[in-house]
């Protein structure tokens, strides 16, 4: 192994499920180098690809893992958790009233003051100005109708939407395992 002077902090490991698919696309499933090495020693992962960089102790040295796959398959959840982040991801990080990507909040289509509940079917992503404009009115009362009806997404739909937002850091050794398509239609 050839040792290079590199900062291991800048070398996260892409984590794949046992079927060689990322555990998630957004956020991308990565571990810091320490967690990746710990998983190797605990025999929980296979190293698929290594970086050229090496870490070592007085008696041992090891190339940093770049891509690891779990030895045990983790079955994806059938239904994604209802979280603010997942609502934003479902709606592709844009206001459902004006398509603005800035200052996002979440809005109850049927306002809570009128019996609306905080569920997949009643919450959409809205920019703060549209949310304030809508206030406690019904969509038809204020002319703000969501571009897409709010529905509960599948895990696959969230993964697909996540592919529209590649992270800032993608190591070249990860390219065979990730499918970022900038040509996907919104």
C-alpha positions in Angstrom: 0.0 0.0 0.0 1.2 3.4 -0.8 0.6 6.0 1.9 -0.3 9.5 1.0 -0.6 12.5 3.2 -4.3 13.2 3.1 -7.0 14.2 5.5 -9.1 11.2 6.2 -12.0 13.4 7.2 -12.4 14.2 3.5 -12.9 10.5 2.7 -16.4 9.3 3.6 -17.5 5.8 2.5 -20.5 5.3 0.4 -22.7 2.7 2.1 -24.6 0.2 -0.1 -27.2 -2.3 0.9 -26.4 -6.0 0.3 -27.9 -5.7 -3.2 -25.3 -2.9 -4.0 -27.9 -0.1 -4.0 -27.4 2.9 -1.8 -29.4 2.8 1.4 -30.6 6.3 0.5 -30.0 8.9 -2.2 -31.1 12.0 -0.3 -29.5 12.3 2.1 -26.8 10.1 0.5 -25.9 7.1 2.6 -22.3 7.8 3.7 -20.3 7.0 6.8 -17.2 8.8 8.1 -14.0 6.9 7.7 -13.9 5.8 11.3 -17.4 4.2 11.2 -16.5 2.4 7.9 -13.3 0.9 9.4 -15.2 -0.1 12.6 -17.8 -1.9 10.4 -15.0 -3.7 8.6 -13.5 -4.9 11.8 -16.9 -6.0 13.1 -17.4 -8.0 9.9 -20.6 -6.1 9.1 -19.5 -4.9 5.6 -17.6 -5.9 2.6 -15.1 -3.4 1.1 -16.1 -2.8 -2.5 -13.6 -0.1 -3.4 -10.8 1.6 -1.5 -9.3 5.1 -1.6 -5.5 5.3 -2.2 -5.1 6.9 1.2 -4.0 4.8 4.2 -4.6 5.1 7.9 -2.2 3.3 10.3 -1.3 2.6 13.8 2.1 1.6 15.1 1.4 -2.1 14.1 -1.3 -1.9 11.4 -2.2 0.0 8.3 -5.3 -0.1 6.1 -6.5 1.6 2.9 -9.5 3.8 3.6 -12.8 2.2 2.2 -14.5 4.3 -0.4 -17.5 2.0 -1.0 -18.8 -0.6 1.4 -21.7 -3.0 1.1 -23.6 -4.4 4.0 -23.4 -8.1 4.5 -27.0 -8.3 5.7 -29.7 -6.9 3.5 -31.8 -4.1 5.1 -35.3 -4.2 3.8 -36.4 -0.6 2.9 -39.4 0.8 4.8 -42.6 0.3 2.9 -43.9 3.7 3.9 -41.6 6.7 4.5 -41.8 8.6 7.7 -43.9 11.8 7.7 -41.2 14.4 8.3 -40.7 18.0 7.2 -37.7 16.9 5.2 -39.6 14.1 3.4 -42.5 16.5 2.6 -39.9 18.9 1.0 -38.3 16.0 -0.8 -41.7 14.8 -2.1 -42.4 18.3 -3.4 -38.8 18.6 -4.8 -37.9 21.5 -2.5 -40.1 24.0 -4.2 -43.3 25.9 -3.2 -46.3 24.1 -4.5 -48.1 27.5 -5.1 -45.4 29.5 -6.9 -42.4 27.0 -7.4 -40.0 29.3 -5.5 -37.2 27.2 -3.8 -36.5 29.8 -1.1 -37.6 30.2 2.5 -39.6 27.0 2.5 -42.2 26.1 5.2 -44.9 23.6 5.2 -48.5 24.5 4.7 -51.8 22.8 5.7 -53.9 22.8 2.6 -57.0 22.6 4.8 -55.9 24.9 7.6 -55.7 23.4 11.1 -58.1 26.1 12.3 -60.7 24.5 9.9 -60.1 20.9 11.0 -57.1 20.1 8.7 -54.7 17.5 10.0 -51.0 17.2 9.7 -50.9 14.3 7.3 -49.3 13.5 3.9 -52.6 14.2 2.3 -53.0 17.7 3.7 -49.5 19.2 3.9 -47.5 20.7 1.0 -44.3 22.7 0.8 -44.9 26.4 0.6 -42.6 29.5 0.6 -43.1 31.8 3.5 -44.8 34.6 1.4 -47.3 32.1 -0.1 -47.9 30.5 3.3 -48.6 33.9 4.9 -50.8 35.0 2.0 -52.9 31.8 2.3 -53.1 32.1 6.1 -56.1 30.2 7.4 -58.1 30.3 4.1 -59.1 27.4 2.0 -57.2 27.1 -1.3 -60.1 28.3 -3.5 -60.8 31.3 -1.2 -57.3 32.7 -1.8 -56.6 31.3 -5.3 -53.6 29.2 -4.1 -54.1 25.7 -5.4 -51.2 23.2 -4.9 -49.5 22.3 -8.2 -49.6 18.7 -7.3 -52.2 17.1 -4.9 -50.5 16.1 -1.6 -50.2 12.4 -1.4 -48.2 9.9 0.6 -45.1 9.1 -1.5 -43.5 5.7 -1.8 -39.9 5.2 -0.7 -39.1 4.7 -4.3 -40.6 8.1 -5.2 -38.6 9.8 -2.6 -35.4 8.0 -3.8 -36.3 9.1 -7.4 -36.8 12.7 -6.3 -33.5 12.6 -4.3 -31.6 11.8 -7.5 -32.5 15.3 -8.7 -30.3 16.7 -5.9 -26.8 15.2 -6.0 -24.6 16.2 -3.1 -21.6 18.5 -3.4 -19.2 15.6 -2.9 -19.3 12.6 -5.1 -16.1 10.6 -5.4 -15.3 9.1 -8.8 -15.2 5.6 -7.3 -18.9 6.0 -6.4 -20.1 6.6 -9.9 -20.8 2.9 -10.7 -23.3 2.7 -7.8 -25.1 6.0 -8.1 -27.5 7.1 -10.7 -27.8 10.9 -10.7 -29.7 12.0 -13.7 -29.7 15.8 -14.4 -31.8 15.1 -17.5 -34.8 13.9 -15.4 -37.9 15.9 -15.9 -39.2 17.9 -12.9 
